[in-house]
Amino acid sequence: MTPPATTRDRLRVAIQKSGRLSDPARDLLASCGLTWRESRDKLFCYGESLPVDLLLVRDDDIPGLIADGVCDLGIVGRNVLVEHDLSRTSNGQASALKEWRQLGWGVCRLDIAINDDEQWTGPQQLTGQRIATSFPHTLGRWLTDKGVQAEVVTLSGSVEIAPRLGQADVVCDLVSTGGTLAANALKPVETLLHSEAVIAGPSAPLEDGREEIADLLLRRMDGALRLKETRLLMLRAARDVLPEVLTRLPAGGEPTVLAVDGRDEVSVQLLCHNAVPWPRLEELKAVGAHTIMVLPVEGMLA
């Protein structure tokens, strides 16, 4: 069913009301300069600094709200987006959504996990097994691709305890650290999907002026994400050791080298787009650099 046409001059973004993606999503949007006025029930946030409103919902509802035209964009796990898309196509509906941006946090995997005292020989080992999961369509597609006939047991939560309760023989569940699986005497053996938080949006272009607002928001997001790990490396060194210091600098842009008044020294500055590890700082000190500082970058205009 085609969503009804909407006429809006404000962008509406759906994010998780609570859960592991909730706070990072709000932090990212706030770093883009967005401020809001919250409704009394704290489910709707009216954008004050930009015409961008937030709708706080369950993560499983976000893809459907976008597909139905209720929201324009959403921050959601790729696992949820893929499952929704496969559900639509299994019902004969066209795919309506796509990833607009990868966000690089909320990283996890959708894994097959078996009892930790079993040996894994490959996907065919699952033939005839009962597999518990909250992602039946993603699992079903993988089983079809592997040519495996197995029973998919759909559960809404507590998938990892299904074998102990006799509901399943194997599980297919999200894994980040693996601690939950280990606590239930399970081990991951096969990865179906690598997931992270993404910006999800419609496959078709936005209209009614919302495309311009979305472009502005995405540009700000891109800048905020680049700055998240960006650091300014500053140090001093004698001129005669400068060539050695420059060879030990971490990857980044072109270093700026400035003379220090009244001293046979230079000051070096470098913008690094990743964290600068301690061993690299120790290498710089070993070749003669001193007063080494690594500073966060709060904002930048090229």
C-alpha positions as CSV (number, residue, x, y, z in Angstrom):
1,M,0.0,0.0,0.0
2,T,1.4,3.4,-1.0
3,P,1.7,5.9,1.9
4,P,-0.7,8.8,1.6
5,A,0.8,12.0,0.3
6,T,2.0,14.4,3.1
7,T,2.7,18.1,3.0
8,R,5.1,19.1,5.7
9,D,7.7,21.8,5.9
10,R,9.4,20.2,8.9
11,L,11.5,17.1,9.1
12,R,10.4,14.3,11.5
13,V,13.1,11.9,12.8
14,A,12.2,8.7,14.8
15,I,14.7,7.5,17.4
16,Q,14.6,4.8,20.0
17,K,12.7,5.9,23.2
18,S,14.9,3.8,25.4
19,G,17.7,1.3,24.8
20,R,21.3,1.2,23.7
21,L,20.7,3.5,20.7
22,S,18.7,6.1,22.5
23,D,21.3,8.2,24.2
24,P,23.9,8.1,21.4
25,A,21.2,9.1,18.9
26,R,20.2,12.2,21.0
27,D,23.8,13.1,21.6
28,L,24.5,13.0,17.8
29,L,21.5,15.2,17.0
30,A,22.4,17.6,19.8
31,S,26.0,17.8,18.4
32,C,24.4,19.0,15.2
33,G,23.1,22.0,17.0
34,L,19.5,20.7,17.5
35,T,17.5,21.7,20.5
36,W,13.9,20.7,21.4
37,R,10.9,21.3,23.5
38,E,9.5,18.0,24.8
39,S,5.9,17.1,25.1
40,R,4.5,16.2,28.5
41,D,4.6,12.5,27.7
42,K,8.2,12.8,26.4
43,L,7.3,11.0,23.2
44,F,7.5,14.0,20.9
45,C,10.2,16.7,20.8
46,Y,9.5,19.9,18.8
47,G,12.6,21.3,17.2
48,E,13.4,24.8,18.2
49,S,16.8,25.5,16.5
50,L,15.9,23.8,13.3
51,P,12.6,22.5,11.8
52,V,13.5,19.0,12.9
53,D,11.2,17.2,15.3
54,L,11.8,13.9,17.1
55,L,9.5,11.0,17.7
56,L,10.5,8.7,20.5
57,V,9.3,5.1,19.8
58,R,10.2,1.4,20.0
59,D,13.1,0.6,17.7
60,D,11.1,-2.1,15.9
61,D,8.5,0.5,15.0
62,I,10.9,2.9,13.3
63,P,11.2,1.3,9.8
64,G,7.4,1.0,9.6
65,L,6.8,4.6,10.6
66,I,9.2,5.7,7.8
67,A,7.6,3.3,5.2
68,D,4.2,4.7,6.1
69,G,5.3,8.3,5.8
70,V,4.7,9.1,9.4
71,C,8.4,9.9,9.8
72,D,11.0,11.0,7.3
73,L,14.2,9.5,8.8
74,G,15.1,7.2,11.6
75,I,18.1,6.1,13.6
76,V,17.9,2.4,14.0
77,G,20.0,-0.8,14.0
78,R,20.8,-2.3,10.6
79,N,19.5,-5.6,11.9
80,V,16.0,-4.0,12.5
81,L,16.0,-2.4,9.1
82,V,17.0,-5.5,7.2
83,E,14.4,-7.6,9.1
84,H,11.7,-5.1,8.2
85,D,12.7,-5.0,4.6
86,L,12.7,-8.8,4.3
87,S,9.3,-9.0,6.0
88,R,7.9,-6.6,3.4
89,T,9.4,-8.4,0.4
90,S,8.2,-11.8,1.8
91,N,4.6,-10.3,1.7
92,G,5.0,-9.2,-1.9
93,Q,5.6,-5.6,-1.1
94,A,8.3,-3.5,-2.6
95,S,11.3,-2.4,-0.6
96,A,10.6,1.1,0.6
97,L,13.6,2.0,2.8
98,K,17.4,2.3,2.5
99,E,20.4,3.2,4.6
100,W,21.3,6.8,4.2
101,R,24.3,6.8,6.5
102,Q,26.3,4.4,8.6
103,L,26.9,5.8,12.0
104,G,29.7,3.5,13.4
105,W,28.3,2.9,16.8
106,G,25.9,0.3,18.3
107,V,28.0,-2.3,16.6
108,C,26.9,-5.9,17.0
109,R,26.5,-9.2,15.0
110,L,23.6,-11.5,14.3
111,D,25.2,-14.9,15.1
112,I,24.3,-18.5,15.1
113,A,25.2,-19.9,18.5
114,I,25.4,-23.6,19.6
115,N,26.1,-25.3,22.9
116,D,29.7,-24.6,23.9
117,D,30.5,-28.3,24.2
118,E,29.5,-29.0,20.6
119,Q,31.8,-28.9,17.6
120,W,30.8,-26.8,14.6
121,T,31.2,-28.4,11.2
122,G,29.2,-25.9,9.1
123,P,25.7,-24.7,8.2
124,Q,24.5,-28.2,7.2
125,Q,24.8,-29.2,10.8
126,L,21.6,-27.2,11.4
127,T,19.5,-29.4,9.2
128,G,16.4,-30.5,11.1
129,Q,17.3,-28.3,14.1
130,R,15.0,-25.8,15.8
131,I,16.6,-22.4,15.8
132,A,15.2,-19.7,18.1
133,T,15.5,-16.1,16.9
134,S,13.9,-12.6,17.0
135,F,14.9,-12.2,13.3
136,P,13.0,-14.9,11.5
137,H,13.2,-13.3,8.0
138,T,16.9,-12.6,8.2
139,L,17.5,-16.2,9.5
140,G,15.1,-17.6,6.9
141,R,17.0,-15.9,4.0
142,W,20.3,-17.2,5.3
143,L,19.0,-20.7,5.6
144,T,17.7,-20.6,2.1
145,D,21.0,-19.3,0.8
146,K,22.8,-22.1,2.5
147,G,20.3,-24.7,1.4
148,V,19.5,-25.8,4.9
149,Q,16.1,-27.1,6.0
150,A,15.6,-26.1,9.7
151,E,12.7,-25.0,11.9
152,V,12.6,-21.3,12.8
153,V,11.2,-20.6,16.2
154,T,10.3,-16.9,16.5
155,L,10.7,-15.4,20.0
156,S,10.4,-11.7,21.0
157,G,13.0,-11.9,23.7
158,S,15.3,-14.0,25.9
159,V,16.4,-16.0,22.9
160,E,19.5,-17.2,24.6
161,I,17.7,-19.3,27.2
162,A,15.5,-21.1,24.6
163,P,17.8,-24.2,24.5
164,R,17.7,-24.6,28.3
165,L,13.9,-24.3,28.2
166,G,13.6,-26.9,25.6
167,Q,12.2,-24.4,23.0
168,A,15.0,-24.8,20.5
169,D,18.3,-26.6,19.8
170,V,20.2,-23.6,18.5
171,V,19.8,-19.8,18.7
172,C,20.3,-16.9,16.3
173,D,20.8,-13.8,18.3
174,L,22.5,-10.4,18.5
175,V,26.0,-10.5,19.9
176,S,28.2,-7.6,21.0
177,T,30.6,-8.9,23.7
178,G,29.4,-12.5,23.8
179,G,29.0,-12.4,27.5
180,T,25.3,-13.2,27.5
181,L,25.9,-16.3,25.3
182,A,28.7,-17.5,27.5
183,A,26.5,-17.1,30.6
184,N,24.1,-19.5,29.0
185,A,26.8,-22.0,27.9
186,L,26.5,-21.0,24.2
187,K,29.2,-20.0,21.7
188,P,28.9,-18.1,18.4
189,V,29.9,-20.0,15.3
190,E,28.5,-18.2,12.3
191,T,27.7,-14.6,11.5
192,L,24.6,-13.8,9.4
193,L,24.8,-10.0,9.6
194,H,27.1,-7.2,10.8
195,S,25.0,-4.5,12.3
196,E,25.5,-0.9,13.6
197,A,23.3,2.2,14.0
198,V,22.3,3.7,10.7
199,I,20.3,6.6,9.3
200,A,17.3,5.0,7.6
201,G,15.2,6.8,5.1
202,P,12.8,6.3,2.2
203,S,14.1,4.9,-1.1
204,A,12.2,7.8,-2.9
205,P,13.3,11.4,-2.5
206,L,11.7,13.6,0.1
207,E,9.5,16.4,-1.1
208,D,7.8,19.6,0.2
209,G,11.1,21.2,1.2
210,R,12.0,18.4,3.5
211,E,14.9,17.3,1.2
212,E,16.7,20.6,1.9
213,I,16.3,20.2,5.6
214,A,17.4,16.6,5.5
215,D,20.5,17.6,3.4
216,L,21.4,20.2,6.0
217,L,21.0,17.7,8.9
218,L,23.1,15.1,7.1
219,R,25.9,17.5,6.4
220,R,25.9,18.4,10.1
221,M,25.9,14.8,11.1
222,D,28.8,14.0,8.7
223,G,30.8,16.8,10.3
224,A,29.9,15.7,13.8
225,L,30.9,12.1,13.1
226,R,34.2,13.1,11.6
227,L,34.9,15.2,14.6
228,K,34.0,12.5,17.1
229,E,37.5,10.9,16.9
230,T,39.3,14.0,15.6
231,R,42.2,15.2,17.8
232,L,44.6,18.1,17.6
233,L,48.2,16.9,18.2
234,M,50.5,19.6,19.4
235,L,54.2,19.3,20.3
236,R,57.5,21.1,20.4
237,A,60.9,19.9,19.1
238,A,64.4,21.2,18.4
239,R,65.0,22.0,14.7
240,D,67.6,19.3,14.3
241,V,65.3,16.5,15.3
242,L,62.3,17.8,13.3
243,P,62.8,15.5,10.3
244,E,62.7,12.5,12.6
245,V,59.7,13.8,14.5
246,L,57.8,14.3,11.2
247,T,58.3,10.7,10.2
248,R,56.7,9.5,13.5
249,L,53.5,11.6,13.3
250,P,50.3,9.7,13.0
251,A,48.2,9.7,9.9
252,G,46.3,13.0,9.4
253,G,46.5,16.2,7.3
254,E,49.5,18.2,6.5
255,P,51.3,19.2,9.7
256,T,51.8,22.9,10.5
257,V,55.3,23.8,11.6
258,L,55.9,27.2,13.3
259,A,59.0,28.8,14.6
260,V,59.2,29.5,18.4
261,D,60.4,33.0,19.0
262,G,63.8,33.3,20.7
263,R,64.5,29.5,20.6
264,D,66.0,27.1,18.2
265,E,62.7,25.1,18.3
266,V,59.6,24.6,16.3
267,S,56.0,24.0,17.3
268,V,54.2,21.3,15.3
269,Q,50.4,20.9,15.0
270,L,48.6,18.1,13.3
271,L,44.8,17.4,12.9
272,C,44.3,13.6,13.3
273,H,41.0,12.0,12.3
274,N,41.5,9.0,14.7
275,A,42.5,8.6,18.3
276,V,46.3,9.0,18.9
277,P,47.5,5.9,20.8
278,W,50.0,6.2,23.8
279,P,52.7,4.2,22.0
280,R,52.8,6.8,19.2
281,L,53.2,9.6,21.8
282,E,56.0,7.7,23.4
283,E,57.8,7.3,20.0
284,L,57.6,11.0,19.5
285,K,59.1,11.7,22.9
286,A,61.9,9.2,22.3
287,V,63.0,11.1,19.2
288,G,63.1,14.4,20.9
289,A,59.6,15.9,20.9
290,H,58.4,17.4,24.2
291,T,55.3,19.3,25.6
292,I,53.2,16.8,23.6
293,M,49.4,17.4,23.9
294,V,46.4,15.7,22.3
295,L,43.3,17.9,22.4
296,P,39.7,17.2,21.4
297,V,38.2,19.2,18.6
298,E,34.7,20.7,19.4
299,G,34.0,22.2,16.0
300,M,35.7,23.0,12.7
301,L,35.1,24.9,9.5
302,A,37.4,24.2,6.6
